[in-house]
Amino acid sequence: MTLHGKIEADTGTVMGGADAIARPPVPDDAVMLRAAVELTRDISAARPSIYWPDMMGSAALGYGALALAILTDSTALALAAGVVAALALYRALLFIHELTHIHRNALPGFRLAWNIIVGIPMLTPSFMYEGVHTLHHARTRYGTADDPEYLPLALMKPWSLPLFVIAALLAPPALLVRFAILTPLGALFPRLRRLLWERYSALSINPAFRRRPPEGEFRRMVFWQETGACIWAVLVLASTQFIGWRPLLVAVAVFSATALLNQLRTLVAHLWENDGDAMTVTAQYLDSVNVPPPVPAVLLWAPVGLRYHALHHLLPSLPYHSLGEAHQRLVKHLGSQSTYMRASHRGMIPLVMRIARSTISRA
């Protein structure tokens, strides 16, 4: 049985299955929901003066450090440069999350630029997230079997957790095969093309998720992004015949580190305690995670506003640069004993330990 098959089988026991745990519904906190909207109206616009330099600077630093890691003869310098490259490119890559939420006219040219500079070179064009991530925010989908970005990890078996994390290391070589080999074959064989789209065109963690065919303008966007990623992947593989395998192997190692870091962040983005039932907005918020200051390390593993992931579920369209200010306003307005504060946690390690203890208790 494949990893996806194992997780899928394990998921079936907790998402609406016989072993699902009955939990009392969490009522919506109307005061919190109203305050979240009313207190942030004046900071809801995406600011190009922040988005563009942040994305471009992160990409430039990441690619520069990657080049140094490839070219240097010093092992120590290569490792240091590789760490910088992984962290910087991770930040640049996470702007894909912003692309799914900002209004299409808010940042003219940003989507195109991001795909050319980051998405296609890292074989993660924005179509792999756009039209998928918004399903995770759908009021009646979050935490259910129809949510592409939800697995009840806290309710699963202990082995599910390490496999979930380690599987991310395979993402870069898998994406290289997907775009360099399977995409051209999919153009020749419609059945393969349909399989690629349904199961291997989305950044989802729910193995039961099947993607619907693209339509209209989005279909045209998918075509040029996928074509670009295919051409780039073929050129990367072909380049090994002229410059050797070292550049590709170093790049794959850096991108694997980036994928691993993102998977760890995903692991602690939620508490993963829902058993498959539809949830109120407040319940979704409390199943999500904020890691507010002072936790300096979170700036590395949850950049681009993702340290306020629970707040993001209250206000999905609020730009990342406004989340810190929104958090401060809500804490001041609602108080330290409010429902809002119950989604605040102390960092990655305590969150991983909490989820691990939950899985061990079900062994």
C-alpha positions as a printed NumPy array, in Angstrom:
array([[  0.   ,   0.   ,   0.   ],
       [  1.297,   3.473,  -0.837],
       [  1.84 ,   6.232,   1.726],
       [ -1.274,   7.987,   0.436],
       [ -3.202,   4.746,   0.675],
       [ -2.113,   4.2  ,   4.28 ],
       [ -3.021,   7.717,   5.307],
       [ -6.286,   7.441,   3.401],
       [ -7.144,   4.21 ,   5.208],
       [ -6.222,   5.702,   8.56 ],
       [ -8.227,   8.82 ,   7.789],
       [-11.304,   6.725,   7.142],
       [-11.406,   5.66 ,  10.785],
       [-11.729,   9.195,  12.094],
       [-13.487,  11.251,   9.432],
       [-17.05 ,  10.097,   9.779],
       [-16.116,   6.476,  10.522],
       [-17.157,   4.27 ,  13.398],
       [-14.29 ,   5.44 ,  15.618],
       [-15.044,   9.144,  15.152],
       [-15.171,  11.058,  18.41 ],
       [-18.365,  12.941,  19.169],
       [-17.615,  16.5  ,  20.245],
       [-20.075,  19.167,  21.323],
       [-20.397,  21.896,  18.674],
       [-18.516,  25.114,  19.328],
       [-20.891,  28.091,  19.002],
       [-19.745,  31.142,  17.104],
       [-18.368,  34.023,  19.161],
       [-20.292,  36.852,  17.513],
       [-18.394,  39.528,  19.441],
       [-15.027,  38.252,  18.187],
       [-16.19 ,  37.812,  14.595],
       [-17.699,  41.288,  14.464],
       [-14.623,  42.897,  16.036],
       [-12.312,  41.164,  13.549],
       [-14.148,  42.783,  10.656],
       [-14.775,  46.208,  12.153],
       [-11.291,  46.778,  13.585],
       [ -9.414,  45.975,  10.374],
       [-11.296,  47.82 ,   7.641],
       [ -8.628,  50.52 ,   7.384],
       [ -5.734,  48.045,   6.932],
       [ -7.327,  45.692,   4.392],
       [ -5.567,  46.954,   1.25 ],
       [ -2.518,  45.129,  -0.125],
       [  0.458,  47.498,  -0.375],
       [  2.618,  47.07 ,  -3.484],
       [  5.482,  48.906,  -1.749],
       [  5.714,  45.937,   0.651],
       [  4.824,  42.99 ,  -1.578],
       [  7.197,  43.681,  -4.449],
       [ 10.448,  44.367,  -2.519],
       [  9.773,  41.493,  -0.114],
       [  9.157,  38.926,  -2.835],
       [ 11.923,  40.162,  -5.153],
       [ 14.462,  40.539,  -2.36 ],
       [ 13.735,  37.082,  -0.955],
       [ 14.094,  35.498,  -4.394],
       [ 17.318,  37.376,  -5.166],
       [ 18.868,  36.362,  -1.842],
       [ 17.731,  32.782,  -2.287],
       [ 19.073,  32.355,  -5.803],
       [ 22.306,  34.155,  -4.956],
       [ 22.913,  31.865,  -1.983],
       [ 22.001,  28.831,  -4.096],
       [ 24.551,  29.85 ,  -6.733],
       [ 27.187,  30.2  ,  -4.018],
       [ 26.34 ,  26.759,  -2.629],
       [ 26.776,  25.275,  -6.108],
       [ 29.982,  27.091,  -7.036],
       [ 32.006,  27.074,  -3.819],
       [ 34.609,  24.399,  -3.058],
       [ 34.19 ,  24.855,   0.684],
       [ 31.819,  22.327,   2.284],
       [ 31.155,  24.601,   5.256],
       [ 30.385,  27.581,   3.026],
       [ 28.179,  25.43 ,   0.793],
       [ 26.169,  24.252,   3.803],
       [ 25.794,  27.785,   5.168],
       [ 24.784,  29.129,   1.763],
       [ 22.371,  26.23 ,   1.346],
       [ 20.625,  27.094,   4.617],
       [ 20.29 ,  30.752,   3.587],
       [ 18.999,  29.713,   0.159],
       [ 16.418,  27.335,   1.65 ],
       [ 15.082,  29.969,   4.057],
       [ 15.013,  32.813,   1.517],
       [ 13.412,  30.743,  -1.237],
       [ 10.925,  29.402,   1.302],
       [  9.831,  32.957,   2.036],
       [  9.617,  33.784,  -1.668],
       [  7.638,  30.597,  -2.349],
       [  5.073,  31.348,   0.363],
       [  3.794,  34.346,  -1.584],
       [  1.767,  31.726,  -3.463],
       [ -0.51 ,  31.825,  -0.421],
       [ -1.057,  35.55 ,  -0.837],
       [ -1.853,  35.108,  -4.53 ],
       [ -4.856,  32.961,  -3.651],
       [ -6.423,  35.644,  -1.444],
       [ -5.587,  39.109,  -2.763],
       [ -7.975,  40.669,  -5.248],
       [ -6.892,  40.025,  -8.831],
       [ -6.577,  43.789,  -9.474],
       [ -4.811,  44.654,  -6.208],
       [ -1.23 ,  44.087,  -7.432],
       [ -1.021,  44.404, -11.225],
       [  1.632,  42.089, -12.667],
       [  2.505,  40.447,  -9.351],
       [  1.075,  37.022, -10.217],
       [  2.901,  36.933, -13.558],
       [  6.171,  38.119, -12.018],
       [  5.956,  35.65 ,  -9.144],
       [  5.36 ,  32.725, -11.497],
       [  8.27 ,  33.686, -13.744],
       [ 10.692,  34.392, -10.898],
       [  9.655,  31.815,  -8.296],
       [  6.776,  29.531,  -9.25 ],
       [  8.065,  28.069, -12.504],
       [ 11.778,  27.842, -11.521],
       [ 10.758,  26.012,  -8.322],
       [  8.236,  23.897, -10.276],
       [  5.377,  25.16 ,  -8.119],
       [  3.362,  27.462, -10.412],
       [  0.457,  29.229,  -8.786],
       [ -2.215,  27.07 , -10.474],
       [ -1.212,  24.328,  -8.035],
       [ -2.625,  26.413,  -5.178],
       [ -5.144,  28.761,  -6.764],
       [ -8.596,  27.228,  -6.859],
       [ -7.508,  24.69 ,  -4.227],
       [ -6.628,  26.689,  -1.132],
       [ -9.891,  28.625,  -1.246],
       [-11.734,  25.31 ,  -0.738],
       [ -9.926,  25.013,   2.595],
       [-11.534,  28.31 ,   3.619],
       [-15.029,  27.344,   2.47 ],
       [-17.402,  27.601,   5.413],
       [-18.822,  24.072,   5.111],
       [-15.672,  22.302,   3.86 ],
       [-13.035,  23.102,   6.48 ],
       [-11.994,  19.996,   8.404],
       [-14.225,  17.68 ,   6.397],
       [-13.37 ,  14.975,   3.874],
       [-13.939,  17.6  ,   1.139],
       [-11.149,  19.844,   2.447],
       [ -8.018,  19.36 ,   0.274],
       [ -5.773,  20.762,   3.007],
       [ -7.005,  18.893,   6.047],
       [ -6.093,  15.577,   7.622],
       [ -7.085,  14.787,  11.221],
       [ -3.461,  14.108,  12.119],
       [ -4.076,  14.386,  15.86 ],
       [ -6.631,  11.572,  15.585],
       [ -4.509,   9.235,  13.483],
       [ -1.897,   6.582,  14.279],
       [  1.57 ,   7.577,  15.625],
       [  3.378,   6.492,  12.435],
       [  1.306,   8.946,  10.375],
       [  3.135,  11.942,  11.803],
       [  6.754,  11.116,  10.8  ],
       [  5.634,   9.841,   7.404],
       [  3.678,  13.052,   6.816],
       [  6.819,  15.104,   7.464],
       [  9.397,  12.915,   5.723],
       [  7.289,  12.569,   2.566],
       [  7.972,  16.248,   1.842],
       [ 11.607,  15.434,   1.015],
       [ 10.399,  13.633,  -2.105],
       [  8.5  ,  16.661,  -3.424],
       [ 11.284,  18.286,  -5.56 ],
       [ 12.259,  15.117,  -7.507],
       [  8.576,  14.218,  -7.83 ],
       [  7.798,  17.646,  -9.306],
       [ 10.726,  17.28 , -11.719],
       [  9.317,  13.973, -12.977],
       [  5.79 ,  15.377, -13.051],
       [  6.648,  18.325, -15.303],
       [  9.59 ,  17.009, -17.36 ],
       [  8.206,  13.546, -18.151],
       [  4.553,  13.106, -17.238],
       [  3.315,  16.46 , -18.554],
       [  4.528,  15.8  , -22.149],
       [  3.167,  12.262, -21.944],
       [ -0.125,  13.659, -20.705],
       [ -0.369,  15.749, -23.86 ],
       [ -0.29 ,  12.477, -25.825],
       [ -2.473,  10.359, -23.575],
       [ -5.712,  12.01 , -22.358],
       [ -6.267,   9.434, -19.605],
       [ -2.867,  10.213, -18.085],
       [ -3.551,  13.915, -18.468],
       [ -6.812,  13.541, -16.569],
       [ -5.053,  11.591, -13.797],
       [ -2.31 ,  14.222, -13.526],
       [ -4.855,  16.989, -13.148],
       [ -7.124,  15.234, -10.69 ],
       [ -4.434,  13.902,  -8.352],
       [ -1.085,  15.619,  -9.028],
       [ -1.83 ,  19.241,  -9.852],
       [ -2.642,  20.569,  -6.375],
       [ -0.693,  21.351,  -3.223],
       [ -3.064,  19.317,  -1.092],
       [ -2.493,  16.908,   1.788],
       [ -5.811,  15.066,   1.626],
       [ -5.154,  11.962,  -0.539],
       [ -8.888,  11.604,  -1.213],
       [ -9.059,  15.   ,  -2.943],
       [ -9.806,  14.962,  -6.671],
       [ -9.513,  18.224,  -8.573],
       [-12.177,  19.329, -11.028],
       [-11.161,  20.275, -14.595],
       [-10.161,  23.95 , -15.056],
       [-12.481,  26.237, -16.955],
       [-12.459,  29.586, -18.727],
       [ -9.669,  32.054, -18.007],
       [ -8.19 ,  29.796, -15.337],
       [ -7.759,  27.039, -17.905],
       [ -5.719,  29.381, -20.091],
       [ -3.61 ,  30.392, -17.092],
       [ -2.988,  26.727, -16.277],
       [ -1.843,  26.078, -19.85 ],
       [  0.889,  28.709, -19.939],
       [  2.074,  28.013, -16.397],
       [  2.255,  24.264, -16.952],
       [  3.939,  24.74 , -20.321],
       [  6.516,  27.022, -18.719],
       [  7.187,  24.567, -15.897],
       [  7.486,  21.704, -18.399],
       [ 10.009,  23.553, -20.57 ],
       [ 12.019,  24.597, -17.508],
       [ 12.077,  21.045, -16.09 ],
       [ 13.242,  19.592, -19.419],
       [ 15.987,  22.228, -19.7  ],
       [ 17.142,  21.534, -16.149],
       [ 17.487,  17.812, -16.851],
       [ 19.167,  18.463, -20.202],
       [ 21.669,  20.83 , -18.586],
       [ 23.202,  17.931, -16.648],
       [ 24.725,  16.714, -19.917],
       [ 26.722,  19.939, -20.229],
       [ 27.436,  21.144, -16.688],
       [ 27.199,  17.884, -14.756],
       [ 24.874,  16.779, -11.985],
       [ 26.226,  18.878,  -9.101],
       [ 24.092,  22.003,  -9.728],
       [ 20.896,  19.941,  -9.952],
       [ 21.706,  17.813,  -6.903],
       [ 22.511,  20.879,  -4.787],
       [ 19.333,  22.611,  -5.958],
       [ 17.238,  19.517,  -5.184],
       [ 18.802,  19.333,  -1.706],
       [ 17.97 ,  23.008,  -1.052],
       [ 14.429,  22.683,  -2.387],
       [ 13.927,  19.508,  -0.329],
       [ 14.937,  21.434,   2.791],
       [ 12.444,  24.125,   1.821],
       [  9.72 ,  21.517,   1.314],
       [ 10.531,  19.914,   4.673],
       [ 10.311,  23.258,   6.459],
       [  6.983,  23.97 ,   4.8  ],
       [  5.666,  20.557,   5.819],
       [  6.664,  21.192,   9.433],
       [  4.871,  24.546,   9.274],
       [  1.825,  22.825,   7.819],
       [  1.943,  20.289,  10.643],
       [  1.562,  23.054,  13.234],
       [ -0.756,  25.358,  11.267],
       [ -3.752,  23.573,  12.809],
       [ -4.465,  21.303,  15.761],
       [ -5.995,  18.745,  13.353],
       [ -8.572,  17.649,  15.923],
       [-11.735,  17.685,  13.821],
       [-13.376,  14.335,  13.137],
       [-14.924,  15.257,   9.797],
       [-18.017,  17.232,  10.759],
       [-18.677,  20.746,   9.484],
       [-17.509,  23.39 ,  11.966],
       [-18.556,  26.886,  12.949],
       [-16.192,  29.732,  12.046],
       [-15.132,  29.998,  15.683],
       [-14.433,  26.258,  15.848],
       [-12.307,  26.55 ,  12.705],
       [-10.446,  29.447,  14.294],
       [ -9.744,  27.484,  17.488],
       [ -8.513,  24.508,  15.455],
       [ -6.011,  26.868,  13.814],
       [ -2.841,  28.369,  15.268],
       [ -1.434,  31.806,  16.056],
       [  2.149,  32.09 ,  17.32 ],
       [  2.329,  35.77 ,  18.32 ],
       [  5.413,  37.566,  19.682],
       [  7.712,  37.021,  21.425],
       [  8.729,  33.876,  19.507],
       [ 11.596,  35.005,  17.211],
       [ 12.155,  31.626,  15.513],
       [  8.666,  31.762,  14.014],
       [  9.876,  34.474,  11.63 ],
       [ 11.912,  31.761,   9.89 ],
       [  9.432,  28.87 ,   9.817],
       [  6.191,  30.849,   9.406],
       [  7.059,  33.975,   7.384],
       [  4.764,  36.117,   5.228],
       [  2.193,  36.452,   8.008],
       [  1.709,  32.723,   8.593],
       [  2.494,  33.068,  12.287],
       [ -1.088,  34.417,  12.469],
       [ -2.694,  31.466,  10.722],
       [ -5.742,  31.356,  12.982],
       [ -6.341,  35.074,  12.477],
       [ -5.982,  34.458,   8.748],
       [ -8.918,  32.044,   8.984],
       [-11.008,  34.839,  10.464],
       [ -9.903,  37.346,   7.81 ],
       [ -8.668,  35.412,   4.738],
       [ -8.384,  38.473,   2.501],
       [ -6.367,  40.593,   4.956],
       [ -2.86 ,  41.088,   3.479],
       [  0.013,  39.5  ,   5.362],
       [  1.604,  42.816,   6.314],
       [ -1.556,  43.835,   8.229],
       [ -1.952,  40.707,  10.36 ],
       [  0.38 ,  41.859,  13.141],
       [ -1.482,  45.138,  13.563],
       [ -4.828,  43.329,  13.412],
       [ -3.687,  40.945,  16.141],
       [ -2.671,  43.789,  18.436],
       [ -5.984,  45.563,  17.936],
       [ -8.014,  42.453,  18.677],
       [ -6.026,  41.592,  21.8  ],
       [ -6.472,  45.138,  23.104],
       [-10.185,  45.208,  22.275],
       [-11.176,  41.69 ,  23.376],
       [ -8.818,  41.143,  26.305],
       [ -6.489,  38.36 ,  27.402],
       [ -9.331,  36.06 ,  28.546],
       [-11.242,  36.182,  25.277],
       [-11.945,  33.407,  22.812],
       [ -9.496,  35.119,  20.492],
       [ -6.539,  34.398,  22.788],
       [ -7.315,  30.676,  22.947],
       [ -5.765,  30.176,  19.488],
       [ -2.376,  31.547,  20.607],
       [  0.408,  28.999,  21.114],
       [  4.048,  29.133,  22.2  ],
       [  5.846,  27.707,  19.186],
       [  6.504,  24.746,  16.899],
       [  7.909,  22.287,  19.429],
       [  5.021,  22.511,  21.932],
       [  2.554,  22.14 ,  19.058],
       [  4.329,  19.076,  17.619],
       [  4.427,  17.52 ,  21.092],
       [  0.707,  18.156,  21.557],
       [ -0.192,  16.452,  18.275],
       [  2.272,  13.604,  18.949],
       [  0.785,  12.963,  22.403],
       [ -2.666,  12.82 ,  20.837],
       [ -1.575,  10.197,  18.293],
       [  0.266,   8.137,  20.914],
       [ -2.827,   8.054,  23.095],
       [ -4.647,   6.346,  20.207],
       [ -1.971,   3.726,  19.535]])
